[in-house]
Amino acid sequence: MDQPAWFRKKKIGYGWTPNNWKGWAVTFIGIVAVAVCVRWLLG
């Protein structure tokens, strides 16, 4: 079963961009995790 990649290379610039809903979910969870850690560290 061939599944599409969650991320793909950007056409302009460096890095990767989400390719489907799973990639966007991982990106969102990462942003939330960073926000929670910052909030916890700043007390």
Helices and strands as residue ranges (DSSP letters): E 7-9, E 16-18, H 21-42
